[in-house]
Amino acid sequence: MGKIINELDNDPYQKIILKTETDIVCDNCPNNESGKCTSDDKADRYDTKVLNACGLNEGDELTYKEFIETVRVKIIEAGIRKDICGDCTWNDICANQSVFT
């Protein structure tokens, strides 16, 4: 996940498509078994809460910069990140990302 964030940071105007299914972000997750998330309930909960909090929908296409700005305002600055995904295995990556500040 850190590698993908770094790549996107280097090209913030790259278009991304929002998905709630296993994608490249999930490639190295220990819960990804042959493209299927073994903790679907948790991942689905995170995805749904992020989309709802940001006013976005699955399939929306926007730049990484637009997405990060939306997350920063609607989740980080609103103080709800821990409520949405604080129990995530990768919590420390997001908690320490300067991209959100």
N, C-alpha and C positions, 0 to 999 in steps of 0.2 A: 504494500500500500504506500509506503514511504517513497519508493521509486516512482510510482505513478504520480504521486503528488509533485515530486520534483520535476518530472517531465512536463506536467501541466503548468507548473509555475514558470517554466521556461518558455511556454507558449500559451499565455492566458487567454488568447483570443481563439484558441482551438474550440471547435464545436463539440459538445458532448450531448448524448441522448440519455435521459434519465430512465433507468430500468429498475425493476424490483425483482429481477431474477439474477441468477449467477452470471457474472460478467468478468472482465479482466481485473477488476479490483479484488475479486474473490480468488484469483489464481493461486496464491500462496497461503490461503487460509487453511488451517488444519481441519476445518469443518467442510471443506470442499472435496467431495469424493466423486471424481469423474464428472464434474460439472453439476453436481447436485449438492445442495447445502444440507448437511445433516442437522443443522439447527434452524430449519426454515422458519419456525415460529418466531425466533428471536430476530432473525434478519428481516422478516416481513414486518415485524413490529417496528424496527428501526426505520425501515424505508417508508412505511406508511406515516409514521409520526413526523419524519423530516419533510416529506412531501406536503402533508397537511399544514405543518407549521409555516412552511415557506409559500403556501398557496400555489404549489406546482402539481403537475400530474405526470404519471408514468408516460413515457414517450415524448415528453417535452424536449425540445432541442434548444440549447442556449450555449453561450460561450462559458468556458470555465470561469472566467472573470465575473460574469453575471451570476453564475451559480454561487461562487464564493461570497460575493457581496450580499446576495440574498440570505445565505446561511449566516453570515456575520451579523446582519441586522436582525433577522427574524428568530435566530436561535441563540447565537453567542451573546449578543448585546441584550437580548431579552432574558438571558440567564436560565435558559431551559435545556442546554446541551446535556447536562448530567441526567435530567429527567427523561430525555429521549434515549440516550445510549450510554449512560455512565457505567453500565455493567458489561460493556463490550470488551473483548479480549484486547482490542487495539485502542482502548481508551486513552492511553498515554500519548499515542501519536497525535490524536486530535487535540488533546488537552494542551499539548506543547507546540502546536502549529502556529507560527508567527503569521501565516497567511490570513488568519482570522482577525489579527489585531491591526 
